[in-house]
């Protein structure tokens, strides 16, 4: 889709029904520079004289590309509450919905690059343009900090015939197209994660789309599908309640949300691409480096705030914190991984 067509689509308010996404999911404190108070009787130098930007001097806007009340919105609000204590200014969360996240991403990327507008970017930033749904890419942002990553958790009914991931994949290999794997919509992160597992294991699932991860999990409990590849947070209560069991975590390490569940590599030796939802903070690409550094320090500290960490743990969300350099590498790697995977699935819009 070219830029003109995309602008027309956004202007019309049309819903991109092809993509059902999983992102369904104030007050100041310290000074902006984080410096200690000057000794009594000694005049403190302004920030600029100390080699630091005189930033921020007013509230910061935090764009969330999804609706209020969802997982991404709730995470952003908890993070903003912690970060504004570090910045010394309030942070106003503003929801800009539409286009599977593309409307908010576009507004954030095109904001004035002065540090006063940041965006909660999610994994969809790395998938939308490969799916042919929007031209926005990570190259239009300057990474600030990664906050979260949630792996896929291959889960089945508690009374399922499969007790291990190896049994599950062996059956899928012997019966191609028979295992009904639910997902949160064509081109959604859980569809792509299941496709990555298929590729690594040499199996073929029957992909069954739903309008979000929640309905897919409900369908699994009702026996309408055989498995889901959704996040630990989305099955945690049902696993703990004895209705579901998780066969493996598709990540390099086990999940704190589902302790004791082995990774797919530990269970089977397979190491597929670790595809799952991630969240992070980004600014317009031309934001000055010194201003971006102030934001990076504030959001990195906010991610380690005890209250924010408690929020993430209670909600079963993976707290994965990386600085601007590490987050930039994730953005680049994600874009490359999806660029290789999506064309093989035949789901991109021409």
Secondary structure by P-SEA (a helix, b strand, c coil): ccaaaaaaaaaacccccccccccccccccccccccccccccccccccccccccccccbbbbbbbccccccaaaaaaaaaaaaaaaaacbbbbbbbbccccaaaaaaaaaaccccccccccccccccccccccccccccccbbbccccbbbbbbbccccccccccaaaaaaaaaaccccbbbbccccccaaaaaaaaaaaaacccccccccccaaaaaaaaaacccccccccccccaaaaaacccccccccccccccccccccccccccccccccbbbbbbbbccccccaaaaaaaaaaaaaaaacaaaaaaaaaaccccccccaaaaaaaaaaaaaaaaacccccccccc
